[in-house]
C-alpha cells in the first residue's frame, strides 16, 4: 500500500469517527468502557507509570489509566479524529483529571518521544489500521527498555446471531473496508495465534493472551440500530444506498429476534481477546 492510499484510508477512518464522536459509547449500551477497563486491569499499571493510550476514542481506557497511575503518573491519549479529542478534553476537564493530555495523531506512526512510555495500551484499534505490523513496531519504539509493556484488545469469536446480523451488510461493503467486523475473519485477527504472531513479529517478547466474554443486551432492534451507528460500524451503514437502508435494517432485525431471551431482551455475546507483551 503506497503512502497516498494509506493517507486516504486514514482520512476515511477519521471522518467516520468524527461523525460518531458525540454519541460514541454514549447510547446507553455498555461496550467500549467495560472492554477498556478490563484491558487496563490486565495491564496493571503501577502508580507513577507513563502510559500511552493509542486510538483513545472518548477516553474509556485513558480514564482508567489515569486513575491507576495516579498523580505521580501521566497518560497521553491520541486519536486520529479531531472531534474525539475535543470531546475527550471536555470530558476530562469535567472529571477534574489533570494527569492526562490528549492529541490528534495518527495511531499508525505517532510523533512521540522514543522510549518515552512504560506502557502502551490500545483497545479495539489495531485492526482498523492500514498496516498493523508497522504500527505495532512504531509503538514498540515508544516504550522504555527494559520494562516497557504493550496491552491490546481485539475481537475473538462471537454469537452466531451477531454474525448473521452483520452478514446483511456484506453485499454492500467495499472489499477493503477497514472495519474489525469485516476484516478480522480472514487475517491474523481471526485467532489468538495470529495476533500473537503479529505482535511477536513486531519485536515484542513474552506474548500472551487471555479472554473475556462481553454480553450486550438490547431492548429491541431499534436500540441495536442506534448502537450500530454510534461507533465504527457507522461506516457499514454509510456504504448502504438509501434505497436499501430499511431493507437491511429489517433483515437484521429478523436475525436479532433469534437472540431474544425469556426476559424479553435481545442478548448477544462477543469474546474479546486481550494480548499482553513486553518490549525488548
N, C-alpha and C positions, 0 to 999 in steps of 0.2 A: 504494500500500500504506500503510495507516494505521499509527500507532505501535503499536497493540495487536497487529496481525498481525505486524509486524516483530519485536516483542519475543517473540512466541510462536515464530516461526521461529528466532530466535537461541537461545532456550532449548532448542529441539529439537536444534539442531546441537550445542550444548554437551553435552547429555545423551548423544548418540551418542559424542562423543569422550571423555567421562568413562568410558563403558563399555569403550572400547578402549585407554585410556591405558596399562595395564600391559603390553600386547602390541604397541603401536604401533611399527612399524619394528623389531620385535624377534622375528620368527618365522623368521629365517634366510634371508629373500629380500631382497636389496638393492634398495631402491626409493627412499624419500624421501631417504636420505643422499646417494647419488650425484647426484640431481637438485638438491638444495640446494647441494651443494658446487660443482657446475658453475655454478649461478646466482651464487654468491659469487665464483667465479673470474672470471666475466664482468663482474661489478660492480667488481672490482678495488679494494676499499677500501685506502687507504693507511694506514700506521701513524698512530695518533692520531685516526682517524676516529670520529665519534659516529654509531653505527648503530642502527637500529631494525628488529627482525625481527617482522613483523606476522603473527599466526597461527603462532606458533613451534613448535607441536606438542611433540615430545620434544626439540627443540633442534638438529636437524640443521644448519640454516643458522646458528643462534645460535653454535654451537661454532666453525664455520668462520669466522664473522665475528670472534669473539673472538681466534682465532689470528692472523687477518690484521691486526687493528687494534693488537694488542699492548698492552702495559701503559700506554701513553700514550693509548690509545683506550678507548672504552666501548661496550658493546652492551646494549640493552634489548630483552627479548623479551616479547611479550604474547600471550595466548591466552584464549579465552572459557571454556575448560574448566579448572576448578579442579584436577582430577586431573592434567591435563597439566602444569600449573605445579608442582604438588607433586613430580611425577616429575622434572621439569627441575631443580628445586632440589637434589634428591638426586644427580642425575647430575653436575651442575656441581661440587658440593662434592667428589664423588669424584674429579673430574678436576683439582681444585685451581685452577679458574678463578675469579679474583677481579675480573675486569673485566666482569662480567655482572650485571644484575639482571633479574628476571622478575616479571610482574604479571598477575593475572587482569583482563582488559579486553576489551571488545568491539572487534573489528577494524574495525567499521563507522564508529565515531566515537571514536577513542582520546582519553582525557582526559590529554593530554601537552602539554608546553610548545610553543607555536608557535615555528617556526624553530629548534627545539632539536636537530635532527639533520642530518648531512651526507648520510646515505644511508638510504633506506627499502627494505628487502628483504621480499618476500612470496612464498613458494614454495607453489604449488598451493593458494591460498586464495581469491582474489578471486571465483571463480565460485561459491563457497558463500554469498556474502553476499547479503542481501536486496536491496541497492541498490548494485551495483558502481560506477556513476558517482559517487555520493555518497561512497562510501568512498575512491575514488581522489582526489577533491577534498579530503577530510579529511586524507589522508596528505600531499598537497602542502603543506598549511598547516603541517605539522610540519617541513618542510625549510627549511634555511637558503638564502637567496637573496642573491647568486648562488652557484652551486656545488652546490646540493643535487641529489641524483640518486635515481632510482627504478629498481628492478630487480624484475621479477615473472616467475613462470613459470606457464604454463597448458598444457593438453593440446592437441596437434595431432592429425593422423591416426594411426591405429593399425592393427595387424594385423587383417584381416577376421575371423579366428577369434575374436579378442577381442570384436569387435562381435557376433558370433553368440552368444558366451557370455553377454554382458550382455543380449542381446535376450530371453533366457529369463526375466529378471526383469520385463520391461516390463509384462506384463499385470497385475502386482500393484502397481505403483508409483503413488502419488498423483501427480496431474498436475503439482503444483508442488514435487515433492521437490527439495530443494537438494542435488544431487549432480553433480559435474563430469561424470560419465559419462552423465548423462541430460539435463542442461540445456544442455550445451555444443554440441550438434549443430545447434541451430536458431537460435542467437543470435550475439552478437558474438564469442563464443569459438570459433566454427567456422572462423575464418580469421585469418591474420596481419593482413590489412587491417582486420578487425572489431575485433581487440584494439587495434591501433594507433590506430584512430579513437576508441575508447573512452578510451584514455589521453590522446590529444591533446585531446579534448573536455573533459577534467578540468583542462586548463591546463598540461600538460607540453609541452615542445618537444624537438626532436631525437630523436623516437621512432624506434627501430629494432628489428629482430627478428632473432634467429638461432635455430638449432635443434640438437637433439641427439637421436639415436635411442637409446632405452634398451631393452635386451633383458632380459626377465625369464624365468628358467627355473624349471620346477617338476619335481620327480621324478615326480609323478603328480597326479591330480585332488584327492587328499586334501590335498596341500601347498598347491595353489591355494585350496582351501576355507578352510584356516587363514589364509592370506594375505588372502583377500577379506573375512574377518571381523575383521581386525586394524586396519582404517582406516575411512575414511568410507563405504565400501561396506557396512559393517555395517548401515547404515540400510536398505539394499535388502533384506538378509536379514530384518531385523525387520519389513518390510512384508509378508512372505510368511506365510500361515496355516500353522500347524504341520502340518496335514494334507497340504500341498503341498510342504513343505520338501524331502523326499527326492526327489520328482519333479524339482524344479528342479535339485537337485544332480546327479542322474543325467543329465539332458539336457545340462547344462553340461559334464559330464564327457565325454559323447559328442563334443561340439564340440571339446573340448580335445585329444582323440585325433588330430584332424586336424593338430595342430601338433607332434606327437611327431617328433623328429629321429632320425637314424641313431645318435645316442649314447644313445637311449632316454629322453631328457628332453623335456619339453614346452617349446617356445620361443615366446614372444610378444614382439612389438615395439610400443613406444609412442613416437611422436615427441613431444618436449617442446619447447614454444615459450618462448623467453626474450625478454622485451620490456624494453628499457632506454630511459630518457628522463631529461630534466633539468627541474628546476623553473625557472620564470621568474626 
